[in-house]
Structure formats: structure tokens, C-alpha cells
Amino acid sequence: MFIWNASLLVIIVRTSIVYFVFLIGLRLLGARPLGQSTVVELALLLLISNSVQNAMVGTDTSITGGIIAAVTLLLLNAGIAWLSENSPVIRRLTSGEPVPLAQNGKIIIQNCARCLIETEMLDAAAREHGLPDHRAVKSAVLEIDGSISVIGNDSAVISISSSTIDSHRHHRRIRGRPRR
């Protein structure tokens, strides 16, 4: 049976605080999109979620307390998504902005370092579309969804998905033989 009391309001407040601190922490640390995350980063997210559970619900181990925390997280997430859709400022704060990685064949090293994009990954993105390396790239941009858009010197726009970026993160690719 559902009984509303002050401890449930405390769960809502505590869950909200944890949510916003976690969101701010991820933005400040420059967390990559999920498609680009490594196993270590996934493990970190799982461990953080386990460690903040008690901070959200305290000693309340009831189903009601858990449901209140979960619904609070879902509502906060929906609210942030709605605000992001309707406010360019909030969208920029939560999603970031496209980041130029290379211009006229020259890598913008500080941007690549900030976004954790290695030179080999940028070269691999260029090769995926028939360009020899980053020197043949007129412009390369890390989009907010984690993909890299490439404009070659011949002005053809090319987009590399975040899954392709992730496959090159470990500097290897396993390919089977082509089927005949």
C-alpha cells in the first residue's frame, strides 16, 4: 500500500541532487557518447550508480522508496530532455557542440586531446572513405552524437558513425574474408 510521508520527499530531494551532480560531473569530465565508451568507462558508470544508491534512498529499502527514486530520475531526465529541445542554452549545456578536429589537412591537437580522439582514429576515419589520411581532409568535425563528419578536399561530405570510431579505438579491426 502506498503511504506518502516526509521520508519520500527526502528521497525525491536526495535523488535530484545526485542526478544533477552526476550530470554536471559527466559534462565536466567530457564523457564520450555511450557508443564510444570503453569497457572501463562502462564499469565506472555501473560502479558509480551502485555507490550513489544509498545517497538517494538512505536507509529506506522499501519498494516504494525505490520506485520513488526511479520515477524521480525518469522525470528529471524527461524534464532535461524537454528543456534541451526547447532551449538552445540548455541543449548546449547538456549535449555540447560540434568540435572541429582538423582543418585543411592540419589536426587541431587541443580539440582532439580534449575529445579523446587520437590521430590514428582521425586517420582511420579518413581512410574509411577513401582518403589517405588526415592531410587529405578539408574539415573533420566531431558531432554531438559522437560521429565524425569529414569533408575531403574534393568537398564530398562524409560521416563516420560512433561505432566505427569505437572499433578503431583499440587500433585494430577484425574482419572476416569477403563472401563469394
HELIX and SHEET records of a PDB file:
HELIX    1   1 ALA A    6  LEU A   29  1                                  24    
HELIX    2   2 LEU A   34  GLN A   36  5                                   3    
HELIX    3   3 VAL A   39  VAL A   57  1                                  19    
HELIX    4   4 ILE A   63  ASN A   86  1                                  24    
HELIX    5   5 PRO A   88  SER A   95  1                                   8    
HELIX    6   6 ILE A  109  ARG A  114  1                                   6    
HELIX    7   7 THR A  119  ARG A  127  1                                   9    
HELIX    8   8 HIS A  134  ALA A  136  5                                   3    
HELIX    9   9 SER A  162  ARG A  169  1                                   8    
SHEET    1   A 5 LYS A 106  ILE A 107  0                                        
SHEET    2   A 5 VAL A  99  GLN A 103 -1                                        
SHEET    3   A 5 VAL A 137  LEU A 142 -1                                        
SHEET    4   A 5 ILE A 148  GLY A 152 -1                                        
SHEET    5   A 5 VAL A 157  ILE A 160 -1                                        
END                                                                             
